[in-house]
Amino acid sequence: MDLPLLPPVKPMLAKAVTTLPVADGLYYEPKWDGFRCIVFRDGDEVELGSRNERPMTRYFPEVVAAVKEALPERCVVDGEIVVPQGDRLHFEALLQRIHPAESRVNLLAEQTPASFVAFDLLALGDESLVETPFGQRQARLREVVTGTGSVHVTAITQDPATAQRWFQEFEGAGLDGVLAKPADLPYGPDQRLMTKVKHVRTADCVVAGFRWHKSGPVVGSLLLGLYDSDGGLQHIGVAASFPMKRRAELVRELAPYRAGALDGHPWQDWANAQVNGDGEHRMPGAQSRWNAGKDLSWVPLRPELVVEVKYDQLEGRRLRHTGHFLRWRPDREPRSCTYDQLEVPVRYDLAEVFAG
């Protein structure tokens, strides 16, 4: 591969803010919620680089074929791999695409084909564009990328009112916020130079178990549950990101709830289970798709504790990303923690988002 930038290249990142920034010279884009991907193309040679610098090329053969049709012969393009299903993005189907068996990869490429959304041009031909201002990079991106059914160029605007409308409406199509980028911004790999505004909500959840932290006998994450309409406690995700001192405190706080916890526990059969076939229920003991050696064993707790967590978005019946611990809720009865409390975004047609 003979390009001005060679893999691996770490993508430019964004820092989170709570409100949409407004200033002269800002560009706004929808925040696509998929797998971040930098595409390197040199003729028939294509590599799909990931945020963690591990190539994803083998998992998305249909994306490799699509970018050969849509991107210039020699280029480096930053973007996102997503899986559209119906009128919205489907993140769970995207997670399923990471599979070690080639036969399964090829089958999923046909059953749940992925698309690529381009939003930055880092190199073209022999020219590196990382020092070129973003306003010029995005204009050139639109000149050289041919939009197809599987390759899209992201929508963009300099109107804050339009960006605010996107923030409110596009969540219904599976997107999770808005990005803001200064017109004069160079491309800074692994630097948080952009700004992102994401949806933030809270929920009261039952704590029914925990996992140990990899560094030692302290709590790594809390396993969260909500009761469904049939009275079953569904595992919806985890709360993590505690300071180390707090992890040690949690061991003491949770200790009284460990005694006899597995007797009659709603998840007692899940300890070594895999993900259900429908992909909607992720069990505490399911194998990690990203690290087959990662220990996902868990310690059951009597489901008597309620915690308030902050989260951004749902994927089916579970949290899209890790929840953030806010506070214990001793005033809440665990059985009152149901799905009814969760806000569901109004549906929005994904085709309208792709159309810009």
Secondary structure, 3 states (H helix, E strand, C coil): CCCCCCCCCCCCEEEEECCCCCCCCEEEEECCCCEEEEEEEECCEEEEEECCCCCCHHHCHHHHHHHHHHCCCEEEEEEEEECEECCEECHHHHHHCCCCCHHHHHHHHHHCCCEEEEEEEEEECCEECCCCCHHHHHHHHHHHCCCCCCEEECCCECCHHHHHHHHHHHHHHCCCEEEEEECCCCCCCCCEEEEEEECCEEEEEEEEEEEEECCEEEEEEEEEEEECCCCCEEEEEEEECCCHHHHHHHHHHHHHHCCCCCCCCCCCCCCCCCCCCCCCCCCCCCCCCCCCCCCCCCEEEEEEEEEEEEECCEECCEECCCEEEEEECCCCCHHHCEHHHCCCCCCCCHHHHHCC
